[in-house]
Amino acid sequence: MPEVVSSPLPDVAHDSAAGRMACLEGSCRWPVSLLCWGAAKWLVLATFMGLVASLNFHAPRMFGDVAWLTYGRVQPAFWTFLVYGFGLQIGLGVALWLLVRLGSAPLAFPGAVVAGTVLWNLGLLVGGVGLLAGDTTGHPWLELPGYASPMLFGGYLLIGLGALGTFARRQNATLHPSQWYLLAAVFWFPWIYSTGNLLVVFAPVRGVMQSVVAWWYGAQLMFVWFGFVGLAVLFYLVPRLLNRPLYSHYHAQLAFWLLILFSGWRGIPSGAPVPAWMPGVGTVFAVLTLVPLIALALNFHGTLRGCWEGVRREPTVAHLVAGVGVYLLTMGLEVVRTLPPVGRVTELTWVVPGLQHWYLYGFFAVTLLTAVRLILGRLWPDGFPTAGWGRWGVLLVAVGAAVQAVSLLGGGWAHGRGLLRHDLAFMEAFEPALMAFRLATLGDLLLVVGALWFAVGMGRGLCRALRVRWAPGLAAAFRPEPVTEGRS
Amino acid sequence: MNQGPMLFLGVFAALALSWFGMIVQPQFQLGRATPGTNVVNTAELYPQPRPGLAQEGLQVYRSLGCASCHSQQVRQDGVLLDVVLKDAGTNTPAVVEAIHRLPGRFSLPEAGRLLSELPATVLEGLTDPALADRTTRSLVEAGAKAEVRLTAVGPDIERGWGRARTVAADFLYDQPALPGQVRLGPDLANVGARLPLADWHYRHLYDPQGTMPGSVMPPYRFLFERRKAGRSVSPDALRFGPGPGAEMIAGSRTNWGGGGAAYPEPVVEVEEVVPTHEARALVAYLLSLRAEVPLLERPMAVTAASGGGGVSTNGPASGLTNSPAL
């Protein structure tokens, strides 16, 4: 039985290299912590907004006099906070740390990263207020108004500069699979975000073409950005925590190229009022995605073979493995959903957003929050002396996501079946789904508690760390210690 | 795979492919669309821009996130074809013979009877266009006038949400285009044709459960002004309830004069609910949603009984939109 190593992460070799790695990680301590702390705050806000939105199904009259609390404004705000406030921010934070660690190079341009983080959060704050005031663009995934999205774009470029600079400074000759996935994700976003905002908000294309752009953008962000960052974390942490090698670099490479080739063509819903080839192409590529999914499943299965006892004993690893499971499951269901006979039932029901919620919470959030638990434990040993901090928060998020997913998928399916029966009026078709949607509020409640638990734990740990080592930390953030040894 | 530049180039190529395929190519096909000719009335272009107030209403619709719950996409499973005999022409025996030979299994006397009640449907509910075409041709060759009529089918259509599917052209002038993605409420693609009364929409927006029991739609009371009625109730105040006297009154409160006042009679204060400009714009937009024009990509039957009496533009039915709520 291989030994399972819990956090803090073990180093490659337990000699002077350990000290060097700690020194390297010191270079990203402040930027990464800032990104993670920002993400935790937005996660609390997003889950809270999700809860408020879901209350509408219990008492629709509750907010009838308050424009900014009406469902149509809270729902886009919830999604924007979750995607941009939490998802992209925590993804970038963990990506920077991974690039530093895998490349054995100090973080490049830490000042730019900090400035970018501030700009990103400022843009989101301005945009979030704008959303609640009714300035949404109306397009899913691209809701942020035109005065906020350039701030996010600029912020991302600054943070991305740090990521690419760190990658360029790498010291190791061989690239880890996680580095491929991270580099692709980091590069992907500026292109799709500028395309999306230019063609939908600033110089809008005509008619339903706007929706085509927004659908394409949403699929890219979901399948490529969130998927790749999450997979990068899993490819690094799962083998590392189990103290064994990744089963197959070849499988990881195959999955990488196929996912990147196939994901770009998906996203147009099957019933959309567009020429039929667009959703048709999406369905074909969705089915082809099964090949990289099988490669990923084999890879993780091979890596975990013989270690299941260890996974069961160590909650940190169990959470990551749950992330793998939810990834494969939701991606598989996404394929099934696009098949025409199934799509006829599920399109325009809550099955579609339900799957997206599960993917973002159950796979991405659980994976990344677990990574943040380990990373902050390493960056601030004084602040997070115990390995178990935030564990319950992650667990609650995972359980809440599952509860929500089961109710939304079940309710959405019942609703879709009802909509296909022409003898049922809309309300009769909706009735059986309503109970399920109300049950989803329980999931929302668990998500709020989980996010709060995690954020409070993180805040307390960071405060403790700052109290202990305020001065040296501050110095290290702005003057990364030069690394001389080991340069070729 | 250890070279950064190669990795970067590969990623770049994959993204560029997807970008050309899913953004540039659709833009060539859809983004350059222009209003087309209506297949029934070739003098009429479709779509037409919405009237001004309805365009303002689209912004209210966007701002309130109505598209979070309402789709504007009528789905269609297919079409059923009917072959209709319009005129028997002069060679009646040949036409009767032709009808007799159709797969409709008309006996000769039945076929003869059909000719007396034209136009008559000789074949109904076909799914095979080739068969419908052959049938029509055989009738035409016999000297009759016949045509194929299409009926779009699908649960959305049978539920009355539209007479055929929604197509890209319906959104051509909309900025933003909001086809929606979830149906937590009914589809609105043709709500202006389905529910053409502004008054109903005002009451529904103010109190959805009042007009639609069991609805989960939140009320939009903030789109209305609740104020003390003057000497007479405003003409555009909302009407609640069937009573003739109380019909314009949202709530009333009897205010008995203070003790020892000079006027002992009670003063009845009447409150009225009046739609704001935003509410008017939103309702004008909703009433302008009538995408029921036959197009090449959306064939549908045109009968005098259905539709808005020939005003099937993507605009409001005349005289309904801007009128006050009374």
Chai-1 contact restraints between the chains, C-beta under 6 A:
chainA,res_idxA,chainB,res_idxB,connection_type,confidence,min_distance_angstrom,max_distance_angstrom,comment,restraint_id
A,N56,B,P218,contact,1.0,0.0,6.0,A-B,restraint_1
A,F57,B,V216,contact,1.0,0.0,6.0,A-B,restraint_2
A,P60,B,V216,contact,1.0,0.0,6.0,A-B,restraint_3
A,P60,B,P218,contact,1.0,0.0,6.0,A-B,restraint_4
A,R61,B,P219,contact,1.0,0.0,6.0,A-B,restraint_5
A,G64,B,P219,contact,1.0,0.0,6.0,A-B,restraint_6
A,G64,B,R221,contact,1.0,0.0,6.0,A-B,restraint_7
A,D65,B,R221,contact,1.0,0.0,6.0,A-B,restraint_8
A,D65,B,F222,contact,1.0,0.0,6.0,A-B,restraint_9
A,A67,B,F222,contact,1.0,0.0,6.0,A-B,restraint_10
A,T70,B,P218,contact,1.0,0.0,6.0,A-B,restraint_11
A,Y71,B,P218,contact,1.0,0.0,6.0,A-B,restraint_12
A,G72,B,L64,contact,1.0,0.0,6.0,A-B,restraint_13
A,G72,B,G65,contact,1.0,0.0,6.0,A-B,restraint_14
A,G72,B,C66,contact,1.0,0.0,6.0,A-B,restraint_15
A,G72,B,S68,contact,1.0,0.0,6.0,A-B,restraint_16
A,R73,B,G65,contact,1.0,0.0,6.0,A-B,restraint_17
A,Q75,B,S68,contact,1.0,0.0,6.0,A-B,restraint_18
A,P76,B,G65,contact,1.0,0.0,6.0,A-B,restraint_19
A,G134,B,S63,contact,1.0,0.0,6.0,A-B,restraint_20
A,G138,B,R62,contact,1.0,0.0,6.0,A-B,restraint_21
A,G138,B,A67,contact,1.0,0.0,6.0,A-B,restraint_22
A,G138,B,P176,contact,1.0,0.0,6.0,A-B,restraint_23
A,G138,B,L178,contact,1.0,0.0,6.0,A-B,restraint_24
A,P140,B,Q181,contact,1.0,0.0,6.0,A-B,restraint_25
A,T174,B,N2,contact,1.0,0.0,6.0,A-B,restraint_26
A,L175,B,N2,contact,1.0,0.0,6.0,A-B,restraint_27
A,W180,B,L7,contact,1.0,0.0,6.0,A-B,restraint_28
A,A184,B,V11,contact,1.0,0.0,6.0,A-B,restraint_29
A,F187,B,V11,contact,1.0,0.0,6.0,A-B,restraint_30
A,W191,B,L15,contact,1.0,0.0,6.0,A-B,restraint_31
A,P204,B,Q175,contact,1.0,0.0,6.0,A-B,restraint_32
A,V205,B,G31,contact,1.0,0.0,6.0,A-B,restraint_33
A,R206,B,G31,contact,1.0,0.0,6.0,A-B,restraint_34
A,G207,B,F171,contact,1.0,0.0,6.0,A-B,restraint_35
A,G207,B,L172,contact,1.0,0.0,6.0,A-B,restraint_36
A,G207,B,A177,contact,1.0,0.0,6.0,A-B,restraint_37
A,V208,B,A168,contact,1.0,0.0,6.0,A-B,restraint_38
A,V208,B,F171,contact,1.0,0.0,6.0,A-B,restraint_39
A,V208,B,A177,contact,1.0,0.0,6.0,A-B,restraint_40
A,M209,B,L30,contact,1.0,0.0,6.0,A-B,restraint_41
A,M209,B,G31,contact,1.0,0.0,6.0,A-B,restraint_42
A,Q210,B,P176,contact,1.0,0.0,6.0,A-B,restraint_43
A,Q210,B,A177,contact,1.0,0.0,6.0,A-B,restraint_44
A,S211,B,A177,contact,1.0,0.0,6.0,A-B,restraint_45
A,S211,B,P179,contact,1.0,0.0,6.0,A-B,restraint_46
A,V212,B,P26,contact,1.0,0.0,6.0,A-B,restraint_47
A,W216,B,M22,contact,1.0,0.0,6.0,A-B,restraint_48
A,Q253,B,M1,contact,1.0,0.0,6.0,A-B,restraint_49
A,I260,B,A14,contact,1.0,0.0,6.0,A-B,restraint_50
A,L261,B,A14,contact,1.0,0.0,6.0,A-B,restraint_51
A,G264,B,S18,contact,1.0,0.0,6.0,A-B,restraint_52
A,W265,B,S18,contact,1.0,0.0,6.0,A-B,restraint_53
A,G271,B,R75,contact,1.0,0.0,6.0,A-B,restraint_54
A,P273,B,Q73,contact,1.0,0.0,6.0,A-B,restraint_55
A,P273,B,T166,contact,1.0,0.0,6.0,A-B,restraint_56
A,P273,B,V167,contact,1.0,0.0,6.0,A-B,restraint_57
A,P273,B,A168,contact,1.0,0.0,6.0,A-B,restraint_58
A,V274,B,A168,contact,1.0,0.0,6.0,A-B,restraint_59
A,L348,B,S71,contact,1.0,0.0,6.0,A-B,restraint_60
A,L348,B,R183,contact,1.0,0.0,6.0,A-B,restraint_61
A,L420,B,P155,contact,1.0,0.0,6.0,A-B,restraint_62
A,H422,B,P155,contact,1.0,0.0,6.0,A-B,restraint_63
A,H422,B,E158,contact,1.0,0.0,6.0,A-B,restraint_64
A,H422,B,R159,contact,1.0,0.0,6.0,A-B,restraint_65
A,F426,B,P186,contact,1.0,0.0,6.0,A-B,restraint_66
A,M427,B,G214,contact,1.0,0.0,6.0,A-B,restraint_67
